[in-house]
Amino acid sequence: MVTPFNQPPPELGNTYHHDPVLRPWLERVFARELLESVEPSLARMGELAGEELYPLSLEDLPNEPVLTRWDAWGERIDHIELTRLWQRAEQIAAEEGVVATAYEAKHGALSRVHQFALVYLFGPSSDVYACPLAMTDGCARSLLDAKNDALADQILPHLLSRDPGEFWTSGQWMTESPGGSDVGLSETVARQDENGQWRLTGRKWFTSAATSQVALTLARPEGNPEGGRGLALFLVKARDEQGRLINIRLERLKDKLGTRKLPTAELWLDDTPAELVLGTTDGVKNITPMLNITRTWNTVIAAGGMRRAVTLARDYAKKRFAFGQNLEDKPLHIETLANMEAETAAAFHLSFEVVQLLGKKEAGEISPEEMKVWRLLTPIAKLTTGKQAVAVASEALEAIGGAGYVEDTGLPMLLRDAQTLPIWEGTTNVLSLDSLRAIGHTGGARELLTRIEACVGGASGDDALEDAGRAAVDAMMRALTWLAEAQAAGQDTLEAGARGFALTLGRSTALACMVRQAVYSSAHDDARPRAAAIRFARIGVNCLKPTDLEEARLLIG
């Protein structure tokens, strides 16, 4: 009997050691002594992600969370059984300080960089366990910014613990059926009982990480006006000491396209006890610290997911023999992988530009100009990398071929999970409009141009790199010209072109950051960042296109 050929699958190994972008970037940003101090934790996370969690995720592939509403004797328990990988990921996340590192602040403003380097490595192997971690980080930041010492003293030791037995995660219960992104339409009502205890009643339509011990949520105190100003921010302690839900009913788990390992529930609050976080109004404003954090996580997870997709596609190309050569020797395949690599490097540099600014803000080291750039870049980086992540994941599956479409290879999950990134925490359109609001409220566009010019300023003497830097500056200047013209033309014109404007800012910033890295790396005998910057410039960063609303209205009937 002839033994048939079986294609060896793509493999990972230690994802920190094999990452071509993270280490060179850290060498530029960190002093040598600091890099030496944080590198053991990054190498350990790279080993856990690539050599333990990734194989476990393939073994655990068929399993999803299971909701059991009733026990055998008719008692309602609403118990969610998590997958094996999620149980292990929780332990690793706590022990390795994936949330805590930022708040231990051992490295000042660079503590956020250390933390998000861990997130970047951990996220792609966590089966989306990074989602509750993002909200946990956002909850911790919100409690600190609210200066609610009573709540912070009670909750933060759990959210920031490195002991898996003490570690808690937080949910973020904002989405309701009438509202979606328009959270001002929330129907959840808050009232005080005779003892002064706030109690919440209403349906939360889409609550991720339904197993979290606490959650931040919005509700409207009785008598408050409609809209976002009338909402207040509350913290709900979801479970009692025995782990049972407190006046909360889990109606069902959502049957989603992707992120299927993540227990996302539709739930009812029924006189659920809650604590005010900050004031009885302005809840949307007061939950903004969480949104800024979770959008940053979304951005970094997008970059990490792209790295995972490219790494698997590259490893497969080394092993797949077809038409007389390995795929890695085929010119068209090389071009395809190189374009994917350039987009991935761009997403990394854009995401960690936001991370650096966040770290400086939290350490009190940010300038007024940088503050404006941070406010503007946070939504822009999220929307830009979200779109990139879907495109690169799709390309990776195609680069692997038929196996990329077969469920038990684990590869289709890359694309399904990537699709949540442009949706969760604000769709591309919502965040494009948010970017315009940021410019309207605080400015930032001119400051971003100045930052882009500073990033590319060191490329003089290298014609190709200078051209790449010029492409970033030119696209940004065209975007500013468009903004002035659209503002003069009216709100409809401004909104219609908001997506192209925001993507141009995101891609221009990414390219400028790549040029800055290329200058450094070229001086240290590493030519890859230069090649990535030049290729990304060739792919293009200017997404501005003419808009015709009358034509658009005609087309959609």
Backbone torsions as a table, in degrees:
resi	resn	phi	psi	omega
1	MET	NA	130.6	-179.2
2	VAL	-77.8	129.6	176.8
3	THR	-78.8	121.2	-178.3
4	PRO	-73.4	156.5	176.9
5	PHE	-75.2	135.1	173.1
6	ASN	-120.0	124.8	-177.9
7	GLN	-69.1	125.0	173.8
8	PRO	-63.5	137.4	-179.1
9	PRO	-77.2	161.1	173.4
10	PRO	-68.5	149.0	-178.0
11	GLU	-129.4	168.1	-175.6
12	LEU	-113.0	-60.9	-168.7
13	GLY	77.3	-161.0	-179.1
14	ASN	-72.5	112.5	-171.7
15	THR	-73.4	-19.6	174.4
16	TYR	-74.4	-47.6	-177.5
17	HIS	-64.3	-29.8	-173.9
18	HIS	-97.9	5.1	-178.6
19	ASP	-84.8	123.1	-175.5
20	PRO	-83.5	-6.6	-174.7
21	VAL	-113.1	-41.1	-173.4
22	LEU	-61.2	-52.6	-175.5
23	ARG	-61.6	-48.9	178.1
24	PRO	-59.5	-36.1	178.5
25	TRP	-66.2	-43.8	178.7
26	LEU	-62.7	-37.2	178.7
27	GLU	-62.9	-32.6	177.6
28	ARG	-76.2	-38.1	-172.4
29	VAL	-85.7	-37.1	-176.3
30	PHE	-95.8	143.5	166.7
31	ALA	-65.6	156.0	-175.2
32	ARG	-56.1	-43.9	-177.9
33	GLU	-64.5	-38.8	-180.0
34	LEU	-68.2	-42.2	178.4
35	LEU	-61.6	-40.5	179.1
36	GLU	-63.4	-30.9	-178.3
37	SER	-78.7	-31.8	-177.7
38	VAL	-94.2	-18.7	-173.8
39	GLU	-61.4	-37.7	177.8
40	PRO	-58.1	-38.0	179.5
41	SER	-69.8	-35.1	178.8
42	LEU	-71.0	-40.6	177.6
43	ALA	-65.1	-39.0	177.5
44	ARG	-64.5	-41.8	178.1
45	MET	-66.6	-38.8	176.6
46	GLY	-60.7	-38.0	177.6
47	GLU	-69.4	-44.7	179.0
48	LEU	-61.6	-42.4	-177.0
49	ALA	-68.4	-46.3	-173.1
50	GLY	-87.5	-29.4	-170.9
51	GLU	-110.9	-13.5	175.0
52	GLU	-118.3	-58.0	-173.1
53	LEU	-68.3	-41.0	-178.8
54	TYR	-63.0	-48.4	175.0
55	PRO	-61.2	-36.3	178.3
56	LEU	-64.9	-36.6	179.0
57	SER	-64.4	-34.1	177.3
58	LEU	-71.0	-39.9	176.2
59	GLU	-64.9	-34.1	-173.7
60	ASP	-91.9	9.5	-169.8
61	LEU	-55.8	-43.2	-175.8
62	PRO	-74.1	-13.9	-170.3
63	ASN	-87.7	141.6	176.5
64	GLU	-136.2	162.1	177.8
65	PRO	-62.4	146.1	-177.5
66	VAL	-123.3	127.9	177.0
67	LEU	-96.7	122.9	172.9
68	THR	-111.6	113.5	-175.6
69	ARG	-80.4	-35.4	-172.5
70	TRP	-127.4	145.3	172.5
71	ASP	-86.2	-178.3	-173.9
72	ALA	-65.0	-19.2	-175.2
73	TRP	-108.6	16.3	172.6
74	GLY	88.3	6.6	178.5
75	GLU	-83.6	130.7	178.6
76	ARG	-76.1	122.7	-175.5
77	ILE	-118.9	-25.6	-179.9
78	ASP	44.5	56.8	-178.0
79	HIS	-96.8	132.8	176.5
80	ILE	-108.8	121.0	175.4
81	GLU	-91.3	120.0	-177.1
82	LEU	-87.8	162.1	179.7
83	THR	-73.0	163.0	179.8
84	ARG	-60.4	-40.6	-177.7
85	LEU	-65.8	-40.5	179.0
86	TRP	-61.8	-38.8	178.6
87	GLN	-64.5	-40.8	178.4
88	ARG	-72.1	-38.5	-179.4
89	ALA	-62.7	-37.4	177.8
90	GLU	-60.9	-43.7	179.9
91	GLN	-62.5	-47.0	-179.2
92	ILE	-63.9	-43.5	-177.9
93	ALA	-59.8	-41.8	179.0
94	ALA	-67.7	-52.2	-174.1
95	GLU	-63.9	-35.8	-177.9
96	GLU	-89.1	-1.0	174.6
97	GLY	67.9	40.8	-177.4
98	VAL	-64.2	-29.3	170.9
99	VAL	-97.7	-46.1	-170.8
100	ALA	-60.6	-33.5	-174.9
101	THR	-53.7	-38.4	-178.3
102	ALA	-65.4	-33.7	-173.1
103	TYR	-95.1	-20.2	171.5
104	GLU	-68.2	-27.0	169.3
105	ALA	51.1	43.0	179.5
106	LYS	-70.4	-19.9	-175.6
107	HIS	-120.2	25.7	177.8
108	GLY	60.0	-134.0	-177.2
109	ALA	-62.4	-23.3	-179.0
110	LEU	-84.7	-0.5	176.2
111	SER	-62.4	-36.7	176.3
112	ARG	-64.3	-36.6	178.3
113	VAL	-63.6	-46.0	178.1
114	HIS	-58.6	-47.6	-179.2
115	GLN	-59.5	-49.0	-175.0
116	PHE	-74.1	-20.2	169.3
117	ALA	-65.5	-38.7	174.4
118	LEU	-63.6	-43.3	179.1
119	VAL	-60.3	-45.1	-179.2
120	TYR	-57.7	-39.6	179.9
121	LEU	-79.6	-39.3	-174.8
122	PHE	-76.4	-41.0	-170.3
123	GLY	-52.3	-51.0	-175.2
124	PRO	-64.9	-18.8	-179.2
125	SER	-102.1	5.4	-170.3
126	SER	-97.1	2.1	-174.2
127	ASP	51.8	41.1	175.8
128	VAL	72.0	16.8	171.1
129	TYR	-63.6	-17.2	175.3
130	ALA	-61.2	-22.5	-179.2
131	CYS	-62.7	-56.2	176.9
132	PRO	-62.3	-29.0	176.8
133	LEU	-65.8	-39.1	178.2
134	ALA	-60.7	-44.2	-178.8
135	MET	-71.6	-30.7	175.1
136	THR	-64.3	-45.9	175.7
137	ASP	-59.0	-45.6	179.9
138	GLY	-64.2	-37.2	177.3
139	CYS	-65.3	-45.4	178.7
140	ALA	-58.8	-44.7	179.7
141	ARG	-64.0	-40.0	-178.6
142	SER	-65.8	-41.9	179.2
143	LEU	-65.0	-39.9	178.3
144	LEU	-66.9	-43.8	-179.2
145	ASP	-67.0	-30.7	178.9
146	ALA	-73.9	-15.8	-177.9
147	LYS	56.2	35.9	176.1
148	ASN	-91.4	87.2	-172.0
149	ASP	-63.0	-36.7	-177.7
150	ALA	-62.3	-46.5	178.1
151	LEU	-69.9	-42.1	-177.8
152	ALA	-61.5	-42.8	-179.7
153	ASP	-64.0	-31.1	-178.4
154	GLN	-81.2	-39.1	-168.1
155	ILE	-100.2	-40.5	-172.5
156	LEU	-59.8	-38.8	178.8
157	PRO	-56.3	-30.1	176.9
158	HIS	-78.8	-45.2	-177.1
159	LEU	-63.6	-28.3	-174.4
160	LEU	-109.0	13.6	-177.8
161	SER	-75.7	147.1	170.9
162	ARG	-99.0	3.2	177.3
163	ASP	-95.0	114.0	-178.6
164	PRO	-56.1	-27.8	179.5
165	GLY	-74.0	-20.2	-179.6
166	GLU	-106.7	-13.3	-172.3
167	PHE	-72.9	134.4	174.9
168	TRP	-118.8	153.1	167.1
169	THR	-112.0	163.6	-179.9
170	SER	-120.7	142.4	170.4
171	GLY	-92.1	177.1	177.6
172	GLN	-139.5	99.2	-170.9
173	TRP	-103.5	86.3	-178.9
174	MET	-114.2	-39.0	-168.3
175	THR	-73.4	126.4	175.2
176	GLU	-126.7	161.1	-173.2
177	SER	-56.1	-41.8	-178.1
178	PRO	-73.9	-22.4	-164.3
179	GLY	-104.7	-52.9	-168.9
180	GLY	62.3	-124.0	178.3
181	SER	-68.0	-23.3	178.9
182	ASP	-86.7	76.4	-173.0
183	VAL	-68.9	-13.4	177.3
184	GLY	-63.0	-15.0	178.5
185	LEU	-87.6	10.9	-178.2
186	SER	-52.9	137.5	179.3
187	GLU	-103.1	-5.4	-178.6
188	THR	-68.6	131.0	-175.0
189	VAL	-107.1	139.6	174.9
190	ALA	-114.0	135.0	175.5
191	ARG	-141.0	157.3	176.0
192	GLN	-100.1	135.0	177.6
193	ASP	-83.6	-174.6	-174.9
194	GLU	-64.5	-18.1	178.5
195	ASN	-96.7	4.7	-179.3
196	GLY	84.7	2.9	179.4
197	GLN	-77.1	127.9	175.1
198	TRP	-73.4	138.7	177.4
199	ARG	-134.0	137.9	-174.7
200	LEU	-111.1	140.4	177.0
201	THR	-136.4	127.2	178.6
202	GLY	159.5	173.4	-178.2
203	ARG	-104.8	127.8	172.6
204	LYS	-102.3	118.1	-166.6
205	TRP	-79.7	-28.2	-171.1
206	PHE	-149.9	93.5	-176.6
207	THR	-119.6	108.0	179.3
208	SER	-77.5	157.2	179.8
209	ALA	57.2	57.0	-175.4
210	ALA	-70.9	-3.1	177.5
211	THR	-95.4	2.2	-178.5
212	SER	-65.1	151.7	-178.1
213	GLN	-78.8	-28.1	179.4
214	VAL	-136.0	168.6	176.8
215	ALA	-155.2	146.5	166.3
216	LEU	-91.7	137.2	-178.3
217	THR	-148.4	161.5	178.2
218	LEU	-108.7	142.9	175.5
219	ALA	-153.5	159.2	-177.6
220	ARG	-104.4	110.6	175.2
221	PRO	-57.3	140.9	-178.8
222	GLU	-53.7	132.4	179.9
223	GLY	92.3	-12.0	179.1
224	ASN	-73.2	154.4	179.3
225	PRO	-70.5	164.1	176.1
226	GLU	-68.5	168.1	177.1
227	GLY	88.4	176.3	-175.4
228	GLY	-63.7	-33.1	-179.5
229	ARG	-63.9	-28.9	-177.9
230	GLY	-82.9	-4.4	178.4
231	LEU	-86.1	153.7	174.8
232	ALA	-123.9	156.0	-179.8
233	LEU	-97.1	126.6	-178.8
234	PHE	-123.6	153.8	168.2
235	LEU	-109.5	128.2	177.6
236	VAL	-108.2	126.2	168.6
237	LYS	-89.0	107.4	-165.5
238	ALA	-74.7	-26.3	-170.8
239	ARG	-131.3	152.1	176.6
240	ASP	-86.5	-172.2	-175.6
241	GLU	-64.9	-23.7	178.2
242	GLN	-90.8	4.3	178.9
243	GLY	84.0	8.8	-179.3
244	ARG	-87.5	142.1	179.2
245	LEU	-63.8	143.2	-177.9
246	ILE	-104.0	102.7	177.6
247	ASN	54.3	40.9	178.2
248	ILE	-132.9	132.9	176.7
249	ARG	-115.0	127.0	173.6
250	LEU	-89.8	110.8	-176.2
251	GLU	-79.7	-39.2	180.0
252	ARG	-170.3	160.3	168.4
253	LEU	-93.3	139.4	-178.0
254	LYS	-71.9	137.5	178.8
255	ASP	-94.8	94.0	-167.3
256	LYS	-101.9	160.7	174.0
257	LEU	-60.7	-48.4	-178.2
258	GLY	-134.8	-165.7	-174.8
259	THR	44.3	42.2	-173.3
260	ARG	-73.6	-17.6	176.5
261	LYS	-78.3	-15.5	-178.1
262	LEU	-87.4	117.5	-179.3
263	PRO	-75.1	99.8	179.1
264	THR	-103.5	122.9	-170.0
265	ALA	-119.1	154.4	162.7
266	GLU	-99.1	125.4	-174.5
267	LEU	-136.1	160.4	176.6
268	TRP	-114.2	131.9	168.4
269	LEU	-94.9	127.5	-175.3
270	ASP	-129.1	87.4	-173.9
271	ASP	58.2	39.9	-177.1
272	THR	-73.0	125.0	178.3
273	PRO	-64.6	141.9	-177.4
274	ALA	-150.3	163.0	178.9
275	GLU	-121.2	134.6	174.1
276	LEU	-64.2	134.9	176.7
277	VAL	-89.0	-45.8	-176.3
278	LEU	-160.6	97.9	173.9
279	GLY	74.3	166.6	-178.7
280	THR	-100.1	7.8	176.4
281	THR	-139.1	-179.1	174.0
282	ASP	58.3	36.9	-178.7
283	GLY	-62.8	-38.0	-180.0
284	VAL	-63.6	-43.6	177.0
285	LYS	-62.1	-41.1	-174.4
286	ASN	-75.3	-18.2	176.0
287	ILE	-92.3	-1.9	-179.4
288	THR	-56.4	-39.1	176.8
289	PRO	-55.1	-37.9	176.9
290	MET	-65.2	-42.4	-178.0
291	LEU	-63.9	-40.1	178.2
292	ASN	-62.4	-39.1	178.5
293	ILE	-69.7	-47.9	-176.0
294	THR	-68.0	-32.3	175.4
295	ARG	-66.9	-34.4	176.3
296	THR	-67.8	-42.6	174.4
297	TRP	-58.5	-44.3	179.6
298	ASN	-56.9	-41.6	-178.9
299	THR	-65.2	-46.9	-178.5
300	VAL	-69.2	-39.1	178.0
301	ILE	-63.9	-36.6	175.9
302	ALA	-60.2	-47.1	179.8
303	ALA	-63.3	-41.4	178.7
304	GLY	-65.6	-39.2	177.5
305	GLY	-65.3	-38.3	176.3
306	MET	-63.6	-42.0	177.9
307	ARG	-59.8	-42.0	179.7
308	ARG	-61.5	-46.1	-178.5
309	ALA	-61.3	-44.4	-179.0
310	VAL	-68.4	-39.6	-179.7
311	THR	-61.9	-44.1	179.3
312	LEU	-67.0	-40.4	179.5
313	ALA	-65.4	-39.1	179.6
314	ARG	-67.8	-42.3	-180.0
315	ASP	-65.3	-39.0	177.4
316	TYR	-62.4	-39.3	-178.9
317	ALA	-63.6	-27.4	177.6
318	LYS	-73.5	-24.0	-172.1
319	LYS	-105.2	-19.5	-173.4
320	ARG	-89.6	117.4	179.2
321	PHE	-103.9	123.8	-179.5
322	ALA	-154.2	141.1	177.9
323	PHE	54.4	40.0	171.0
324	GLY	87.4	-0.6	-179.4
325	GLN	-149.5	159.8	166.2
326	ASN	-69.5	150.6	-179.5
327	LEU	-58.1	-31.9	-177.8
328	GLU	-66.5	-12.8	178.2
329	ASP	-101.0	-0.8	-179.5
330	LYS	-84.5	121.6	-175.1
331	PRO	-54.6	-42.9	-178.2
332	LEU	-69.4	-35.6	178.1
333	HIS	-68.4	-38.9	176.3
334	ILE	-58.7	-45.4	178.8
335	GLU	-60.3	-43.2	-179.1
336	THR	-62.3	-48.4	-179.9
337	LEU	-64.6	-35.8	-179.9
338	ALA	-65.6	-39.6	176.8
339	ASN	-64.6	-40.1	176.8
340	MET	-63.1	-41.4	179.2
341	GLU	-63.9	-40.4	179.5
342	ALA	-64.6	-43.3	177.6
343	GLU	-63.5	-38.6	-180.0
344	THR	-66.9	-43.9	177.2
345	ALA	-61.8	-39.5	178.6
346	ALA	-62.0	-44.9	179.0
347	ALA	-61.7	-40.6	178.2
348	PHE	-60.7	-50.3	-175.6
349	HIS	-65.4	-37.6	178.1
350	LEU	-67.0	-44.7	-177.6
351	SER	-64.4	-41.1	-177.5
352	PHE	-80.5	-14.5	168.1
353	GLU	-65.7	-42.9	177.0
354	VAL	-66.3	-40.7	179.2
355	VAL	-59.8	-44.7	179.3
356	GLN	-60.9	-43.2	-180.0
357	LEU	-66.3	-39.1	176.6
358	LEU	-60.8	-43.5	178.7
359	GLY	-61.6	-41.7	178.7
360	LYS	-66.3	-38.7	178.6
361	LYS	-61.7	-48.2	-177.1
362	GLU	-68.6	-27.7	178.3
363	ALA	-86.2	-0.9	-179.1
364	GLY	71.8	25.1	-176.5
365	GLU	-111.9	10.8	-174.6
366	ILE	-91.1	140.1	177.6
367	SER	-82.5	163.2	176.7
368	PRO	-57.6	-37.5	179.4
369	GLU	-67.4	-42.5	178.5
370	GLU	-65.9	-33.9	178.4
371	MET	-61.1	-42.2	177.9
372	LYS	-65.0	-40.5	179.2
373	VAL	-65.2	-42.6	178.9
374	TRP	-60.4	-45.7	-179.9
375	ARG	-60.5	-37.9	-178.4
376	LEU	-77.7	-41.0	-174.0
377	LEU	-74.6	-24.6	-176.7
378	THR	-59.5	-53.1	176.1
379	PRO	-70.0	-34.3	-177.8
380	ILE	-66.1	-42.6	178.7
381	ALA	-65.0	-39.2	179.6
382	LYS	-62.7	-47.7	-176.8
383	LEU	-70.3	-35.9	-178.6
384	THR	-67.6	-50.0	-177.7
385	THR	-70.3	-30.1	176.6
386	GLY	-60.1	-44.7	178.0
387	LYS	-67.3	-39.2	179.2
388	GLN	-62.9	-40.3	-174.7
389	ALA	-62.6	-41.7	179.4
390	VAL	-65.1	-44.4	-178.4
391	ALA	-63.3	-43.5	-178.1
392	VAL	-70.7	-39.7	177.5
393	ALA	-62.3	-41.9	178.1
394	SER	-62.5	-44.0	180.0
395	GLU	-64.2	-36.2	-179.7
396	ALA	-64.9	-42.7	178.1
397	LEU	-62.0	-40.5	178.6
398	GLU	-66.9	-37.3	179.9
399	ALA	-65.5	-28.4	178.7
400	ILE	-86.6	-22.4	175.0
401	GLY	88.7	-145.2	-173.2
402	GLY	-58.1	-37.6	179.8
403	ALA	-62.7	-26.3	178.2
404	GLY	-68.9	-12.6	-178.7
405	TYR	-106.3	1.4	-174.9
406	VAL	-101.8	125.9	-170.3
407	GLU	-58.9	-43.1	-171.3
408	ASP	-76.2	-0.1	168.9
409	THR	-79.4	-16.0	-176.6
410	GLY	81.7	-6.4	-174.9
411	LEU	-74.5	-39.6	178.9
412	PRO	-58.4	-27.2	179.4
413	MET	-62.0	-29.6	177.5
414	LEU	-57.3	-44.7	-177.0
415	LEU	-75.5	-43.2	-179.1
416	ARG	-62.2	-43.6	-179.2
417	ASP	-70.9	-32.2	178.2
418	ALA	-64.1	-31.1	-174.3
419	GLN	-66.3	-20.1	177.0
420	THR	-73.2	-21.9	-171.5
421	LEU	-66.6	-36.4	174.7
422	PRO	-79.4	-3.0	-175.0
423	ILE	-106.9	-53.4	-175.4
424	TRP	-62.8	141.8	178.3
425	GLU	63.4	31.5	175.8
426	GLY	108.6	119.5	177.9
427	THR	-68.8	171.5	-179.8
428	THR	-57.1	-43.4	-179.4
429	ASN	-67.6	-43.7	179.9
430	VAL	-59.9	-44.2	-178.5
431	LEU	-74.5	-27.7	173.8
432	SER	-62.4	-44.0	177.1
433	LEU	-68.0	-35.2	176.6
434	ASP	-63.0	-35.7	177.7
435	SER	-63.5	-40.8	176.7
436	LEU	-64.0	-39.6	177.8
437	ARG	-64.2	-39.5	178.8
438	ALA	-60.2	-42.8	178.8
439	ILE	-65.7	-39.8	179.6
440	GLY	-65.4	-35.4	-175.7
441	HIS	-86.5	-43.8	-171.7
442	THR	-124.7	-4.4	-174.0
443	GLY	79.4	-150.2	177.1
444	GLY	117.4	-24.2	-176.8
445	ALA	-67.7	-46.4	179.1
446	ARG	-65.5	-39.3	178.1
447	GLU	-64.4	-36.1	177.8
448	LEU	-66.5	-40.1	176.1
449	LEU	-59.1	-44.1	178.7
450	THR	-60.7	-40.2	179.8
451	ARG	-67.0	-41.6	177.7
452	ILE	-61.6	-44.6	178.7
453	GLU	-61.1	-38.7	178.7
454	ALA	-66.5	-38.0	-179.4
455	CYS	-62.5	-38.5	-173.8
456	VAL	-93.5	-1.8	-173.7
457	GLY	-65.3	-22.5	-176.6
458	GLY	-87.5	4.6	-174.2
459	ALA	-86.6	1.8	-176.9
460	SER	-60.4	139.1	-179.0
461	GLY	99.3	-14.1	176.8
462	ASP	-116.6	100.8	-170.8
463	ASP	-57.9	-46.1	-177.0
464	ALA	-66.4	-39.9	179.5
465	LEU	-71.5	-36.0	174.2
466	GLU	-60.8	-42.0	178.5
467	ASP	-62.0	-40.2	178.1
468	ALA	-63.4	-44.3	177.5
469	GLY	-62.8	-39.4	179.2
470	ARG	-64.8	-35.5	178.0
471	ALA	-62.8	-38.6	178.2
472	ALA	-65.4	-46.8	-178.6
473	VAL	-65.9	-44.2	-178.2
474	ASP	-62.6	-42.7	179.7
475	ALA	-64.2	-39.8	178.9
476	MET	-65.6	-40.1	179.4
477	MET	-68.0	-37.7	175.6
478	ARG	-63.5	-37.1	178.5
479	ALA	-64.2	-40.1	178.2
480	LEU	-66.9	-38.3	175.9
481	THR	-63.5	-45.0	177.3
482	TRP	-59.0	-42.5	-177.7
483	LEU	-59.9	-45.6	179.9
484	ALA	-63.3	-42.8	-179.3
485	GLU	-67.8	-40.1	-179.6
486	ALA	-68.7	-38.2	177.1
487	GLN	-62.0	-37.8	178.9
488	ALA	-71.4	-31.6	-177.2
489	ALA	-77.5	-23.8	177.8
490	GLY	124.4	167.5	-172.8
491	GLN	-62.6	-38.6	-179.2
492	ASP	-61.6	-45.8	178.8
493	THR	-62.9	-41.3	-179.5
494	LEU	-62.0	-47.8	-178.6
495	GLU	-67.8	-38.9	-177.1
496	ALA	-62.1	-33.6	-178.4
497	GLY	-99.1	7.7	-173.0
498	ALA	-61.9	-36.9	-177.3
499	ARG	-66.4	-48.5	179.0
500	GLY	-60.9	-37.8	178.0
501	PHE	-62.6	-50.2	-176.8
502	ALA	-64.3	-43.0	179.4
503	LEU	-64.7	-35.0	176.8
504	THR	-64.2	-42.9	176.8
505	LEU	-62.2	-42.3	-179.1
506	GLY	-65.6	-46.8	-177.1
507	ARG	-72.1	-34.4	176.8
508	SER	-64.4	-43.4	178.3
509	THR	-63.4	-43.8	178.9
510	ALA	-58.4	-45.9	-179.4
511	LEU	-62.7	-43.0	179.6
512	ALA	-60.9	-42.3	178.3
513	CYS	-65.0	-35.4	177.4
514	MET	-66.3	-39.7	177.6
515	VAL	-63.0	-44.3	178.3
516	ARG	-57.8	-44.6	178.9
517	GLN	-66.3	-38.0	-178.6
518	ALA	-63.1	-39.0	177.8
519	VAL	-60.7	-46.8	179.6
520	TYR	-63.4	-50.0	-173.8
521	SER	-67.7	-35.6	177.9
522	SER	-61.7	-35.8	178.0
523	ALA	-72.1	-14.3	178.6
524	HIS	-114.3	29.4	171.7
525	ASP	61.7	35.0	174.1
526	ASP	-124.3	107.6	-174.1
527	ALA	-89.2	-8.5	-174.5
528	ARG	-64.7	-44.7	178.7
529	PRO	-59.9	-34.5	176.7
530	ARG	-64.0	-45.5	179.8
531	ALA	-62.9	-38.1	179.8
532	ALA	-65.0	-43.9	-179.4
533	ALA	-63.7	-44.9	-178.6
534	ILE	-64.3	-41.7	-179.9
535	ARG	-68.0	-41.7	-179.8
536	PHE	-63.7	-37.8	175.7
537	ALA	-62.7	-37.7	180.0
538	ARG	-68.3	-38.1	176.6
539	ILE	-60.3	-41.5	174.3
540	GLY	118.1	140.8	-179.0
541	VAL	-123.0	-12.9	-178.5
542	ASN	-88.6	111.0	-178.3
543	CYS	-106.2	10.8	179.4
544	LEU	-72.7	131.7	178.7
545	LYS	-137.6	151.2	175.8
546	PRO	-62.7	145.3	176.6
547	THR	-119.6	145.6	178.3
548	ASP	-136.6	98.3	-174.5
549	LEU	-66.2	-35.7	179.4
550	GLU	-64.6	-42.7	176.3
551	GLU	-62.6	-42.9	-179.6
552	ALA	-62.1	-43.6	179.5
553	ARG	-63.3	-38.0	178.0
554	LEU	-63.2	-42.3	-176.4
555	LEU	-67.2	-34.9	-178.7
556	ILE	-91.1	4.9	170.5
557	GLY	80.0	NA	NA
